[in-house]
Amino acid sequence: MSKGIDYPSIDELLTKFNSKYKLAYLAGVLAKYIKEEKLEFDSSDYQCKSPIGIALEEILKGNLKSNI
């Protein structure tokens, strides 16, 4: 059974966005884009290998900004 996502932590992610709902929405949109566009990422740059994990790491790095 999977443990879920341990990294990045929700507390760290909420320093970037003040809403869990906004965070979930934006991570989902980015993960869908990563998966559908089959974007290539250097796996050594990320702890997570799944599209949602990569999206969350990108958010944590500050590479995603939002106007919503």
Stockholm file with secondary structure:
# STOCKHOLM 1.0

chainA/1-68         MSKGIDYPSIDELLTKFNSKYKLAYLAGVLAKYIKEEKLEFDSSDYQCKSPIGIALEEILKGNLKSNI
#=GR chainA/1-68 SS CCCCCCSSCHHHHTTTCSCHHHHHHHHHHHHHHHHHHTCCCCGGGCSCCSHHHHHHHHHHHTCCCCCC
#=GC SS_cons        CCCCCCSSCHHHHTTTCSCHHHHHHHHHHHHHHHHHHTCCCCGGGCSCCSHHHHHHHHHHHTCCCCCC
//
